[in-house]
Amino acid sequence: MGTEVSNHPRIENAIIELENAIDLMEKAPNDFGGYKAQAFADSKRAVESLKLALQYRGNADIMKRR
C-alpha cells in the first residue's frame, strides 16, 4: 500500500482526517442529539473502505506487472 499512498495522497489525507474526527468523536462528551454513534460508525466504515480501495489499487498494479 505504500506506493498507492504516495500515488493517492488525497485519499491518504482523507483517511488521516477521518481518523482524527473519529478520535474527537470518541472523546466528545455530547452525543450530538443521538447522531454521534451513527457518524462514528459511518466514519469508521469510510476509513476501512478507503484503505481497501488503496489495497485494491496496489494489488491491481501488481497483477498488471505479471
Protein Blocks (a to p, Z undefined) as FASTA:
>chain_A
ZZmmmmmmmlmmmmmmmmmmmmmmmmpmbggholmmmmmmmmmmmmmmmmmmmmmmmmmm
mmmmZZ
